[in-house]
Amino acid sequence: MTQEQCTHRNNVQSSEKPQVYKVGIYGWRKRCLYFFVLLLMILILINLALTIWILKVMNFTIGRDMGLSSAAAFSIIF
């Protein structure tokens, strides 16, 4: 390879704009991801609230034998 070919190759490469790659999630994918995370958080809160409500309505108590028992004749023993 001659000196001129090497110089020409370097000039062509340096005249091009550097490519910039976007890293991350953009556009509708980002909105869908936020929507699913929000939906999951809402479902977790509803699940927790319903669990606490059921425990209060059925009057569950924790006994000495490490089990749950309620006034409605329902018990779970661990």
mmCIF file of the N, C-alpha and C atoms, coordinates in Angstrom:
data_MODEL
# 
_entry.id   MODEL 
# 
loop_
_atom_site.group_PDB 
_atom_site.id 
_atom_site.type_symbol 
_atom_site.label_atom_id 
_atom_site.label_alt_id 
_atom_site.label_comp_id 
_atom_site.label_asym_id 
_atom_site.label_entity_id 
_atom_site.label_seq_id 
_atom_site.pdbx_PDB_ins_code 
_atom_site.Cartn_x 
_atom_site.Cartn_y 
_atom_site.Cartn_z 
_atom_site.occupancy 
_atom_site.B_iso_or_equiv 
_atom_site.pdbx_formal_charge 
_atom_site.auth_seq_id 
_atom_site.auth_comp_id 
_atom_site.auth_asym_id 
_atom_site.auth_atom_id 
_atom_site.pdbx_PDB_model_num 
ATOM 1   N N  . MET A 1 1  ? 0.856   -1.171  0.000  1.00 0.00 ? 1  MET A N  1 
ATOM 2   C CA . MET A 1 1  ? 0.000   0.000   0.000  1.00 0.00 ? 1  MET A CA 1 
ATOM 3   C C  . MET A 1 1  ? 0.898   1.229   0.000  1.00 0.00 ? 1  MET A C  1 
ATOM 4   N N  . THR A 1 2  ? 0.566   2.157   -0.841 1.00 0.00 ? 2  THR A N  1 
ATOM 5   C CA . THR A 1 2  ? 1.391   3.354   -0.956 1.00 0.00 ? 2  THR A CA 1 
ATOM 6   C C  . THR A 1 2  ? 0.964   4.395   0.058  1.00 0.00 ? 2  THR A C  1 
ATOM 7   N N  . GLN A 1 3  ? 1.787   5.410   0.172  1.00 0.00 ? 3  GLN A N  1 
ATOM 8   C CA . GLN A 1 3  ? 1.532   6.502   1.119  1.00 0.00 ? 3  GLN A CA 1 
ATOM 9   C C  . GLN A 1 3  ? 0.233   7.224   0.766  1.00 0.00 ? 3  GLN A C  1 
ATOM 10  N N  . GLU A 1 4  ? -0.040  7.421   -0.535 1.00 0.00 ? 4  GLU A N  1 
ATOM 11  C CA . GLU A 1 4  ? -1.241  8.149   -0.960 1.00 0.00 ? 4  GLU A CA 1 
ATOM 12  C C  . GLU A 1 4  ? -2.513  7.388   -0.603 1.00 0.00 ? 4  GLU A C  1 
ATOM 13  N N  . GLN A 1 5  ? -2.507  6.064   -0.779 1.00 0.00 ? 5  GLN A N  1 
ATOM 14  C CA . GLN A 1 5  ? -3.684  5.265   -0.456 1.00 0.00 ? 5  GLN A CA 1 
ATOM 15  C C  . GLN A 1 5  ? -3.973  5.320   1.040  1.00 0.00 ? 5  GLN A C  1 
ATOM 16  N N  . CYS A 1 6  ? -2.937  5.252   1.846  1.00 0.00 ? 6  CYS A N  1 
ATOM 17  C CA . CYS A 1 6  ? -3.111  5.297   3.297  1.00 0.00 ? 6  CYS A CA 1 
ATOM 18  C C  . CYS A 1 6  ? -3.667  6.652   3.726  1.00 0.00 ? 6  CYS A C  1 
ATOM 19  N N  . THR A 1 7  ? -3.157  7.734   3.152  1.00 0.00 ? 7  THR A N  1 
ATOM 20  C CA . THR A 1 7  ? -3.630  9.076   3.479  1.00 0.00 ? 7  THR A CA 1 
ATOM 21  C C  . THR A 1 7  ? -5.082  9.246   3.045  1.00 0.00 ? 7  THR A C  1 
ATOM 22  N N  . HIS A 1 8  ? -5.424  8.758   1.860  1.00 0.00 ? 8  HIS A N  1 
ATOM 23  C CA . HIS A 1 8  ? -6.793  8.869   1.355  1.00 0.00 ? 8  HIS A CA 1 
ATOM 24  C C  . HIS A 1 8  ? -7.760  8.103   2.264  1.00 0.00 ? 8  HIS A C  1 
ATOM 25  N N  . ARG A 1 9  ? -7.389  6.927   2.705  1.00 0.00 ? 9  ARG A N  1 
ATOM 26  C CA . ARG A 1 9  ? -8.240  6.120   3.576  1.00 0.00 ? 9  ARG A CA 1 
ATOM 27  C C  . ARG A 1 9  ? -8.467  6.847   4.903  1.00 0.00 ? 9  ARG A C  1 
ATOM 28  N N  . ASN A 1 10 ? -7.439  7.453   5.477  1.00 0.00 ? 10 ASN A N  1 
ATOM 29  C CA . ASN A 1 10 ? -7.588  8.176   6.738  1.00 0.00 ? 10 ASN A CA 1 
ATOM 30  C C  . ASN A 1 10 ? -8.483  9.398   6.583  1.00 0.00 ? 10 ASN A C  1 
ATOM 31  N N  . ASN A 1 11 ? -8.383  10.088  5.443  1.00 0.00 ? 11 ASN A N  1 
ATOM 32  C CA . ASN A 1 11 ? -9.215  11.265  5.209  1.00 0.00 ? 11 ASN A CA 1 
ATOM 33  C C  . ASN A 1 11 ? -10.687 10.887  5.081  1.00 0.00 ? 11 ASN A C  1 
ATOM 34  N N  . VAL A 1 12 ? -10.987 9.763   4.452  1.00 0.00 ? 12 VAL A N  1 
ATOM 35  C CA . VAL A 1 12 ? -12.374 9.330   4.277  1.00 0.00 ? 12 VAL A CA 1 
ATOM 36  C C  . VAL A 1 12 ? -12.971 8.964   5.634  1.00 0.00 ? 12 VAL A C  1 
ATOM 37  N N  . GLN A 1 13 ? -12.235 8.271   6.449  1.00 0.00 ? 13 GLN A N  1 
ATOM 38  C CA . GLN A 1 13 ? -12.749 7.855   7.750  1.00 0.00 ? 13 GLN A CA 1 
ATOM 39  C C  . GLN A 1 13 ? -12.945 9.046   8.684  1.00 0.00 ? 13 GLN A C  1 
ATOM 40  N N  . SER A 1 14 ? -12.047 10.017  8.656  1.00 0.00 ? 14 SER A N  1 
ATOM 41  C CA . SER A 1 14 ? -12.148 11.147  9.560  1.00 0.00 ? 14 SER A CA 1 
ATOM 42  C C  . SER A 1 14 ? -13.221 12.143  9.134  1.00 0.00 ? 14 SER A C  1 
ATOM 43  N N  . SER A 1 15 ? -13.609 12.151  7.853  1.00 0.00 ? 15 SER A N  1 
ATOM 44  C CA . SER A 1 15 ? -14.623 13.100  7.394  1.00 0.00 ? 15 SER A CA 1 
ATOM 45  C C  . SER A 1 15 ? -16.038 12.640  7.740  1.00 0.00 ? 15 SER A C  1 
ATOM 46  N N  . GLU A 1 16 ? -16.233 11.365  8.035  1.00 0.00 ? 16 GLU A N  1 
ATOM 47  C CA . GLU A 1 16 ? -17.557 10.864  8.398  1.00 0.00 ? 16 GLU A CA 1 
ATOM 48  C C  . GLU A 1 16 ? -17.903 11.282  9.823  1.00 0.00 ? 16 GLU A C  1 
ATOM 49  N N  . LYS A 1 17 ? -19.179 11.519  10.058 1.00 0.00 ? 17 LYS A N  1 
ATOM 50  C CA . LYS A 1 17 ? -19.624 11.876  11.404 1.00 0.00 ? 17 LYS A CA 1 
ATOM 51  C C  . LYS A 1 17 ? -19.589 10.626  12.288 1.00 0.00 ? 17 LYS A C  1 
ATOM 52  N N  . PRO A 1 18 ? -19.203 10.781  13.527 1.00 0.00 ? 18 PRO A N  1 
ATOM 53  C CA . PRO A 1 18 ? -19.202 9.611   14.408 1.00 0.00 ? 18 PRO A CA 1 
ATOM 54  C C  . PRO A 1 18 ? -20.631 9.155   14.675 1.00 0.00 ? 18 PRO A C  1 
ATOM 55  N N  . GLN A 1 19 ? -20.824 7.853   14.713 1.00 0.00 ? 19 GLN A N  1 
ATOM 56  C CA . GLN A 1 19 ? -22.155 7.315   14.956 1.00 0.00 ? 19 GLN A CA 1 
ATOM 57  C C  . GLN A 1 19 ? -22.440 7.337   16.453 1.00 0.00 ? 19 GLN A C  1 
ATOM 58  N N  . VAL A 1 20 ? -23.619 7.825   16.793 1.00 0.00 ? 20 VAL A N  1 
ATOM 59  C CA . VAL A 1 20 ? -24.030 7.885   18.190 1.00 0.00 ? 20 VAL A CA 1 
ATOM 60  C C  . VAL A 1 20 ? -25.148 6.868   18.377 1.00 0.00 ? 20 VAL A C  1 
ATOM 61  N N  . TYR A 1 21 ? -24.950 5.927   19.277 1.00 0.00 ? 21 TYR A N  1 
ATOM 62  C CA . TYR A 1 21 ? -25.944 4.912   19.556 1.00 0.00 ? 21 TYR A CA 1 
ATOM 63  C C  . TYR A 1 21 ? -26.692 5.276   20.831 1.00 0.00 ? 21 TYR A C  1 
ATOM 64  N N  . LYS A 1 22 ? -28.017 5.280   20.746 1.00 0.00 ? 22 LYS A N  1 
ATOM 65  C CA . LYS A 1 22 ? -28.826 5.544   21.930 1.00 0.00 ? 22 LYS A CA 1 
ATOM 66  C C  . LYS A 1 22 ? -28.864 4.284   22.783 1.00 0.00 ? 22 LYS A C  1 
ATOM 67  N N  . VAL A 1 23 ? -28.617 4.458   24.063 1.00 0.00 ? 23 VAL A N  1 
ATOM 68  C CA . VAL A 1 23 ? -28.645 3.329   24.982 1.00 0.00 ? 23 VAL A CA 1 
ATOM 69  C C  . VAL A 1 23 ? -29.839 3.524   25.895 1.00 0.00 ? 23 VAL A C  1 
ATOM 70  N N  . GLY A 1 24 ? -30.679 2.519   25.994 1.00 0.00 ? 24 GLY A N  1 
ATOM 71  C CA . GLY A 1 24 ? -31.843 2.602   26.860 1.00 0.00 ? 24 GLY A CA 1 
ATOM 72  C C  . GLY A 1 24 ? -33.126 2.328   26.109 1.00 0.00 ? 24 GLY A C  1 
ATOM 73  N N  . ILE A 1 25 ? -34.240 2.590   26.796 1.00 0.00 ? 25 ILE A N  1 
ATOM 74  C CA . ILE A 1 25 ? -35.558 2.341   26.235 1.00 0.00 ? 25 ILE A CA 1 
ATOM 75  C C  . ILE A 1 25 ? -36.199 3.692   25.941 1.00 0.00 ? 25 ILE A C  1 
ATOM 76  N N  . TYR A 1 26 ? -36.708 3.856   24.721 1.00 0.00 ? 26 TYR A N  1 
ATOM 77  C CA . TYR A 1 26 ? -37.294 5.117   24.309 1.00 0.00 ? 26 TYR A CA 1 
ATOM 78  C C  . TYR A 1 26 ? -38.673 4.885   23.701 1.00 0.00 ? 26 TYR A C  1 
ATOM 79  N N  . GLY A 1 27 ? -39.499 5.907   23.734 1.00 0.00 ? 27 GLY A N  1 
ATOM 80  C CA . GLY A 1 27 ? -40.776 5.897   23.036 1.00 0.00 ? 27 GLY A CA 1 
ATOM 81  C C  . GLY A 1 27 ? -41.831 5.057   23.722 1.00 0.00 ? 27 GLY A C  1 
ATOM 82  N N  . TRP A 1 28 ? -42.607 4.326   22.893 1.00 0.00 ? 28 TRP A N  1 
ATOM 83  C CA . TRP A 1 28 ? -43.744 3.569   23.399 1.00 0.00 ? 28 TRP A CA 1 
ATOM 84  C C  . TRP A 1 28 ? -43.304 2.424   24.297 1.00 0.00 ? 28 TRP A C  1 
ATOM 85  N N  . ARG A 1 29 ? -42.116 1.895   24.094 1.00 0.00 ? 29 ARG A N  1 
ATOM 86  C CA . ARG A 1 29 ? -41.635 0.802   24.955 1.00 0.00 ? 29 ARG A CA 1 
ATOM 87  C C  . ARG A 1 29 ? -41.460 1.289   26.391 1.00 0.00 ? 29 ARG A C  1 
ATOM 88  N N  . LYS A 1 30 ? -40.949 2.499   26.537 1.00 0.00 ? 30 LYS A N  1 
ATOM 89  C CA . LYS A 1 30 ? -40.746 3.070   27.869 1.00 0.00 ? 30 LYS A CA 1 
ATOM 90  C C  . LYS A 1 30 ? -42.092 3.312   28.553 1.00 0.00 ? 30 LYS A C  1 
ATOM 91  N N  . ARG A 1 31 ? -43.062 3.839   27.798 1.00 0.00 ? 31 ARG A N  1 
ATOM 92  C CA . ARG A 1 31 ? -44.386 4.076   28.373 1.00 0.00 ? 31 ARG A CA 1 
ATOM 93  C C  . ARG A 1 31 ? -45.045 2.770   28.782 1.00 0.00 ? 31 ARG A C  1 
ATOM 94  N N  . CYS A 1 32 ? -44.911 1.724   27.969 1.00 0.00 ? 32 CYS A N  1 
ATOM 95  C CA . CYS A 1 32 ? -45.493 0.417   28.312 1.00 0.00 ? 32 CYS A CA 1 
ATOM 96  C C  . CYS A 1 32 ? -44.826 -0.163  29.554 1.00 0.00 ? 32 CYS A C  1 
ATOM 97  N N  . LEU A 1 33 ? -43.527 -0.003  29.660 1.00 0.00 ? 33 LEU A N  1 
ATOM 98  C CA . LEU A 1 33 ? -42.818 -0.503  30.837 1.00 0.00 ? 33 LEU A CA 1 
ATOM 99  C C  . LEU A 1 33 ? -43.292 0.205   32.096 1.00 0.00 ? 33 LEU A C  1 
ATOM 100 N N  . TYR A 1 34 ? -43.419 1.536   32.035 1.00 0.00 ? 34 TYR A N  1 
ATOM 101 C CA . TYR A 1 34 ? -43.925 2.285   33.190 1.00 0.00 ? 34 TYR A CA 1 
ATOM 102 C C  . TYR A 1 34 ? -45.358 1.882   33.527 1.00 0.00 ? 34 TYR A C  1 
ATOM 103 N N  . PHE A 1 35 ? -46.183 1.646   32.507 1.00 0.00 ? 35 PHE A N  1 
ATOM 104 C CA . PHE A 1 35 ? -47.557 1.220   32.734 1.00 0.00 ? 35 PHE A CA 1 
ATOM 105 C C  . PHE A 1 35 ? -47.603 -0.127  33.448 1.00 0.00 ? 35 PHE A C  1 
ATOM 106 N N  . PHE A 1 36 ? -46.800 -1.086  33.000 1.00 0.00 ? 36 PHE A N  1 
ATOM 107 C CA . PHE A 1 36 ? -46.794 -2.405  33.628 1.00 0.00 ? 36 PHE A CA 1 
ATOM 108 C C  . PHE A 1 36 ? -46.264 -2.352  35.057 1.00 0.00 ? 36 PHE A C  1 
ATOM 109 N N  . VAL A 1 37 ? -45.260 -1.539  35.318 1.00 0.00 ? 37 VAL A N  1 
ATOM 110 C CA . VAL A 1 37 ? -44.746 -1.395  36.684 1.00 0.00 ? 37 VAL A CA 1 
ATOM 111 C C  . VAL A 1 37 ? -45.812 -0.773  37.581 1.00 0.00 ? 37 VAL A C  1 
ATOM 112 N N  . LEU A 1 38 ? -46.507 0.255   37.090 1.00 0.00 ? 38 LEU A N  1 
ATOM 113 C CA . LEU A 1 38 ? -47.581 0.883   37.856 1.00 0.00 ? 38 LEU A CA 1 
ATOM 114 C C  . LEU A 1 38 ? -48.722 -0.096  38.108 1.00 0.00 ? 38 LEU A C  1 
ATOM 115 N N  . LEU A 1 39 ? -49.096 -0.862  37.094 1.00 0.00 ? 39 LEU A N  1 
ATOM 116 C CA . LEU A 1 39 ? -50.148 -1.861  37.248 1.00 0.00 ? 39 LEU A CA 1 
ATOM 117 C C  . LEU A 1 39 ? -49.759 -2.922  38.269 1.00 0.00 ? 39 LEU A C  1 
ATOM 118 N N  . LEU A 1 40 ? -48.516 -3.361  38.247 1.00 0.00 ? 40 LEU A N  1 
ATOM 119 C CA . LEU A 1 40 ? -48.040 -4.346  39.210 1.00 0.00 ? 40 LEU A CA 1 
ATOM 120 C C  . LEU A 1 40 ? -48.068 -3.799  40.632 1.00 0.00 ? 40 LEU A C  1 
ATOM 121 N N  . MET A 1 41 ? -47.678 -2.546  40.801 1.00 0.00 ? 41 MET A N  1 
ATOM 122 C CA . MET A 1 41 ? -47.712 -1.933  42.133 1.00 0.00 ? 41 MET A CA 1 
ATOM 123 C C  . MET A 1 41 ? -49.149 -1.819  42.645 1.00 0.00 ? 41 MET A C  1 
ATOM 124 N N  . ILE A 1 42 ? -50.082 -1.463  41.772 1.00 0.00 ? 42 ILE A N  1 
ATOM 125 C CA . ILE A 1 42 ? -51.484 -1.363  42.175 1.00 0.00 ? 42 ILE A CA 1 
ATOM 126 C C  . ILE A 1 42 ? -52.020 -2.736  42.574 1.00 0.00 ? 42 ILE A C  1 
ATOM 127 N N  . LEU A 1 43 ? -51.686 -3.770  41.803 1.00 0.00 ? 43 LEU A N  1 
ATOM 128 C CA . LEU A 1 43 ? -52.142 -5.121  42.140 1.00 0.00 ? 43 LEU A CA 1 
ATOM 129 C C  . LEU A 1 43 ? -51.560 -5.604  43.463 1.00 0.00 ? 43 LEU A C  1 
ATOM 130 N N  . ILE A 1 44 ? -50.317 -5.263  43.746 1.00 0.00 ? 44 ILE A N  1 
ATOM 131 C CA . ILE A 1 44 ? -49.697 -5.645  45.015 1.00 0.00 ? 44 ILE A CA 1 
ATOM 132 C C  . ILE A 1 44 ? -50.414 -4.969  46.174 1.00 0.00 ? 44 ILE A C  1 
ATOM 133 N N  . LEU A 1 45 ? -50.723 -3.678  46.030 1.00 0.00 ? 45 LEU A N  1 
ATOM 134 C CA . LEU A 1 45 ? -51.426 -2.964  47.102 1.00 0.00 ? 45 LEU A CA 1 
ATOM 135 C C  . LEU A 1 45 ? -52.835 -3.507  47.321 1.00 0.00 ? 45 LEU A C  1 
ATOM 136 N N  . ILE A 1 46 ? -53.548 -3.820  46.243 1.00 0.00 ? 46 ILE A N  1 
ATOM 137 C CA . ILE A 1 46 ? -54.892 -4.393  46.376 1.00 0.00 ? 46 ILE A CA 1 
ATOM 138 C C  . ILE A 1 46 ? -54.824 -5.754  47.053 1.00 0.00 ? 46 ILE A C  1 
ATOM 139 N N  . ASN A 1 47 ? -53.848 -6.574  46.671 1.00 0.00 ? 47 ASN A N  1 
ATOM 140 C CA . ASN A 1 47 ? -53.685 -7.891  47.272 1.00 0.00 ? 47 ASN A CA 1 
ATOM 141 C C  . ASN A 1 47 ? -53.403 -7.775  48.773 1.00 0.00 ? 47 ASN A C  1 
ATOM 142 N N  . LEU A 1 48 ? -52.513 -6.874  49.141 1.00 0.00 ? 48 LEU A N  1 
ATOM 143 C CA . LEU A 1 48 ? -52.190 -6.677  50.552 1.00 0.00 ? 48 LEU A CA 1 
ATOM 144 C C  . LEU A 1 48 ? -53.399 -6.183  51.332 1.00 0.00 ? 48 LEU A C  1 
ATOM 145 N N  . ALA A 1 49 ? -54.132 -5.234  50.769 1.00 0.00 ? 49 ALA A N  1 
ATOM 146 C CA . ALA A 1 49 ? -55.317 -4.697  51.447 1.00 0.00 ? 49 ALA A CA 1 
ATOM 147 C C  . ALA A 1 49 ? -56.391 -5.774  51.627 1.00 0.00 ? 49 ALA A C  1 
ATOM 148 N N  . LEU A 1 50 ? -56.619 -6.582  50.606 1.00 0.00 ? 50 LEU A N  1 
ATOM 149 C CA . LEU A 1 50 ? -57.619 -7.649  50.724 1.00 0.00 ? 50 LEU A CA 1 
ATOM 150 C C  . LEU A 1 50 ? -57.188 -8.707  51.731 1.00 0.00 ? 50 LEU A C  1 
ATOM 151 N N  . THR A 1 51 ? -55.912 -9.025  51.778 1.00 0.00 ? 51 THR A N  1 
ATOM 152 C CA . THR A 1 51 ? -55.423 -10.005 52.755 1.00 0.00 ? 51 THR A CA 1 
ATOM 153 C C  . THR A 1 51 ? -55.630 -9.509  54.175 1.00 0.00 ? 51 THR A C  1 
ATOM 154 N N  . ILE A 1 52 ? -55.297 -8.260  54.429 1.00 0.00 ? 52 ILE A N  1 
ATOM 155 C CA . ILE A 1 52 ? -55.486 -7.695  55.770 1.00 0.00 ? 52 ILE A CA 1 
ATOM 156 C C  . ILE A 1 52 ? -56.974 -7.630  56.108 1.00 0.00 ? 52 ILE A C  1 
ATOM 157 N N  . TRP A 1 53 ? -57.802 -7.264  55.134 1.00 0.00 ? 53 TRP A N  1 
ATOM 158 C CA . TRP A 1 53 ? -59.246 -7.188  55.369 1.00 0.00 ? 53 TRP A CA 1 
ATOM 159 C C  . TRP A 1 53 ? -59.815 -8.560  55.718 1.00 0.00 ? 53 TRP A C  1 
ATOM 160 N N  . ILE A 1 54 ? -59.401 -9.605  54.999 1.00 0.00 ? 54 ILE A N  1 
ATOM 161 C CA . ILE A 1 54 ? -59.892 -10.962 55.285 1.00 0.00 ? 54 ILE A CA 1 
ATOM 162 C C  . ILE A 1 54 ? -59.452 -11.400 56.674 1.00 0.00 ? 54 ILE A C  1 
ATOM 163 N N  . LEU A 1 55 ? -58.211 -11.100 57.045 1.00 0.00 ? 55 LEU A N  1 
ATOM 164 C CA . LEU A 1 55 ? -57.733 -11.471 58.379 1.00 0.00 ? 55 LEU A CA 1 
ATOM 165 C C  . LEU A 1 55 ? -58.539 -10.772 59.469 1.00 0.00 ? 55 LEU A C  1 
ATOM 166 N N  . LYS A 1 56 ? -58.925 -9.519  59.261 1.00 0.00 ? 56 LYS A N  1 
ATOM 167 C CA . LYS A 1 56 ? -59.703 -8.790  60.257 1.00 0.00 ? 56 LYS A CA 1 
ATOM 168 C C  . LYS A 1 56 ? -61.149 -9.263  60.307 1.00 0.00 ? 56 LYS A C  1 
ATOM 169 N N  . VAL A 1 57 ? -61.745 -9.528  59.155 1.00 0.00 ? 57 VAL A N  1 
ATOM 170 C CA . VAL A 1 57 ? -63.151 -9.951  59.113 1.00 0.00 ? 57 VAL A CA 1 
ATOM 171 C C  . VAL A 1 57 ? -63.334 -11.312 59.761 1.00 0.00 ? 57 VAL A C  1 
ATOM 172 N N  . MET A 1 58 ? -62.401 -12.221 59.541 1.00 0.00 ? 58 MET A N  1 
ATOM 173 C CA . MET A 1 58 ? -62.539 -13.576 60.098 1.00 0.00 ? 58 MET A CA 1 
ATOM 174 C C  . MET A 1 58 ? -61.973 -13.682 61.503 1.00 0.00 ? 58 MET A C  1 
ATOM 175 N N  . ASN A 1 59 ? -61.495 -12.574 62.064 1.00 0.00 ? 59 ASN A N  1 
ATOM 176 C CA . ASN A 1 59 ? -60.975 -12.536 63.439 1.00 0.00 ? 59 ASN A CA 1 
ATOM 177 C C  . ASN A 1 59 ? -59.882 -13.579 63.672 1.00 0.00 ? 59 ASN A C  1 
ATOM 178 N N  . PHE A 1 60 ? -58.907 -13.588 62.827 1.00 0.00 ? 60 PHE A N  1 
ATOM 179 C CA . PHE A 1 60 ? -57.794 -14.516 62.985 1.00 0.00 ? 60 PHE A CA 1 
ATOM 180 C C  . PHE A 1 60 ? -56.942 -14.107 64.176 1.00 0.00 ? 60 PHE A C  1 
ATOM 181 N N  . THR A 1 61 ? -56.490 -15.089 64.910 1.00 0.00 ? 61 THR A N  1 
ATOM 182 C CA . THR A 1 61 ? -55.556 -14.867 66.006 1.00 0.00 ? 61 THR A CA 1 
ATOM 183 C C  . THR A 1 61 ? -54.433 -15.884 65.890 1.00 0.00 ? 61 THR A C  1 
ATOM 184 N N  . ILE A 1 62 ? -53.269 -15.530 66.391 1.00 0.00 ? 62 ILE A N  1 
ATOM 185 C CA . ILE A 1 62 ? -52.122 -16.434 66.387 1.00 0.00 ? 62 ILE A CA 1 
ATOM 186 C C  . ILE A 1 62 ? -52.029 -17.057 67.766 1.00 0.00 ? 62 ILE A C  1 
ATOM 187 N N  . GLY A 1 63 ? -52.122 -18.387 67.809 1.00 0.00 ? 63 GLY A N  1 
ATOM 188 C CA . GLY A 1 63 ? -52.087 -19.099 69.082 1.00 0.00 ? 63 GLY A CA 1 
ATOM 189 C C  . GLY A 1 63 ? -50.703 -19.555 69.445 1.00 0.00 ? 63 GLY A C  1 
ATOM 190 N N  . ARG A 1 64 ? -50.633 -20.270 70.575 1.00 0.00 ? 64 ARG A N  1 
ATOM 191 C CA . ARG A 1 64 ? -49.332 -20.772 71.050 1.00 0.00 ? 64 ARG A CA 1 
ATOM 192 C C  . ARG A 1 64 ? -48.768 -21.880 70.173 1.00 0.00 ? 64 ARG A C  1 
ATOM 193 N N  . ASP A 1 65 ? -49.627 -22.640 69.540 1.00 0.00 ? 65 ASP A N  1 
ATOM 194 C CA . ASP A 1 65 ? -49.163 -23.771 68.732 1.00 0.00 ? 65 ASP A CA 1 
ATOM 195 C C  . ASP A 1 65 ? -48.779 -23.345 67.311 1.00 0.00 ? 65 ASP A C  1 
ATOM 196 N N  . MET A 1 66 ? -48.447 -22.091 67.138 1.00 0.00 ? 66 MET A N  1 
ATOM 197 C CA . MET A 1 66 ? -48.004 -21.531 65.848 1.00 0.00 ? 66 MET A CA 1 
ATOM 198 C C  . MET A 1 66 ? -48.998 -21.839 64.731 1.00 0.00 ? 66 MET A C  1 
ATOM 199 N N  . GLY A 1 67 ? -50.218 -21.501 64.964 1.00 0.00 ? 67 GLY A N  1 
ATOM 200 C CA . GLY A 1 67 ? -51.246 -21.684 63.946 1.00 0.00 ? 67 GLY A CA 1 
ATOM 201 C C  . GLY A 1 67 ? -52.187 -20.503 63.956 1.00 0.00 ? 67 GLY A C  1 
ATOM 202 N N  . LEU A 1 68 ? -52.953 -20.394 62.918 1.00 0.00 ? 68 LEU A N  1 
ATOM 203 C CA . LEU A 1 68 ? -53.962 -19.353 62.824 1.00 0.00 ? 68 LEU A CA 1 
ATOM 204 C C  . LEU A 1 68 ? -55.326 -19.982 63.079 1.00 0.00 ? 68 LEU A C  1 
ATOM 205 N N  . SER A 1 69 ? -56.128 -19.320 63.872 1.00 0.00 ? 69 SER A N  1 
ATOM 206 C CA . SER A 1 69 ? -57.482 -19.797 64.093 1.00 0.00 ? 69 SER A CA 1 
ATOM 207 C C  . SER A 1 69 ? -58.422 -18.607 64.086 1.00 0.00 ? 69 SER A C  1 
ATOM 208 N N  . SER A 1 70 ? -59.661 -18.865 63.681 1.00 0.00 ? 70 SER A N  1 
ATOM 209 C CA . SER A 1 70 ? -60.632 -17.782 63.612 1.00 0.00 ? 70 SER A CA 1 
ATOM 210 C C  . SER A 1 70 ? -61.888 -18.171 64.360 1.00 0.00 ? 70 SER A C  1 
ATOM 211 N N  . ALA A 1 71 ? -62.770 -17.196 64.547 1.00 0.00 ? 71 ALA A N  1 
ATOM 212 C CA . ALA A 1 71 ? -64.037 -17.433 65.235 1.00 0.00 ? 71 ALA A CA 1 
ATOM 213 C C  . ALA A 1 71 ? -64.997 -18.225 64.354 1.00 0.00 ? 71 ALA A C  1 
ATOM 214 N N  . ALA A 1 72 ? -64.735 -18.311 63.073 1.00 0.00 ? 72 ALA A N  1 
ATOM 215 C CA . ALA A 1 72 ? -65.615 -19.012 62.145 1.00 0.00 ? 72 ALA A CA 1 
ATOM 216 C C  . ALA A 1 72 ? -65.216 -20.488 61.998 1.00 0.00 ? 72 ALA A C  1 
ATOM 217 N N  . ALA A 1 73 ? -64.547 -21.056 62.991 1.00 0.00 ? 73 ALA A N  1 
ATOM 218 C CA . ALA A 1 73 ? -64.142 -22.461 63.010 1.00 0.00 ? 73 ALA A CA 1 
ATOM 219 C C  . ALA A 1 73 ? -63.233 -22.811 61.827 1.00 0.00 ? 73 ALA A C  1 
ATOM 220 N N  . PHE A 1 74 ? -62.334 -21.922 61.519 1.00 0.00 ? 74 PHE A N  1 
ATOM 221 C CA . PHE A 1 74 ? -61.357 -22.150 60.460 1.00 0.00 ? 74 PHE A CA 1 
ATOM 222 C C  . PHE A 1 74 ? -59.979 -21.998 61.074 1.00 0.00 ? 74 PHE A C  1 
ATOM 223 N N  . SER A 1 75 ? -59.146 -23.013 60.938 1.00 0.00 ? 75 SER A N  1 
ATOM 224 C CA . SER A 1 75 ? -57.812 -22.901 61.549 1.00 0.00 ? 75 SER A CA 1 
ATOM 225 C C  . SER A 1 75 ? -56.747 -23.504 60.629 1.00 0.00 ? 75 SER A C  1 
ATOM 226 N N  . ILE A 1 76 ? -55.554 -22.961 60.766 1.00 0.00 ? 76 ILE A N  1 
ATOM 227 C CA . ILE A 1 76 ? -54.380 -23.446 60.043 1.00 0.00 ? 76 ILE A CA 1 
ATOM 228 C C  . ILE A 1 76 ? -53.289 -23.674 61.061 1.00 0.00 ? 76 ILE A C  1 
ATOM 229 N N  . ILE A 1 77 ? -52.733 -24.866 61.098 1.00 0.00 ? 77 ILE A N  1 
ATOM 230 C CA . ILE A 1 77 ? -51.675 -25.181 62.060 1.00 0.00 ? 77 ILE A CA 1 
ATOM 231 C C  . ILE A 1 77 ? -50.392 -25.439 61.285 1.00 0.00 ? 77 ILE A C  1 
ATOM 232 N N  . PHE A 1 78 ? -49.324 -24.770 61.697 1.00 0.00 ? 78 PHE A N  1 
ATOM 233 C CA . PHE A 1 78 ? -48.023 -24.915 61.023 1.00 0.00 ? 78 PHE A CA 1 
ATOM 234 C C  . PHE A 1 78 ? -47.245 -26.051 61.628 1.00 0.00 ? 78 PHE A C  1 
# 
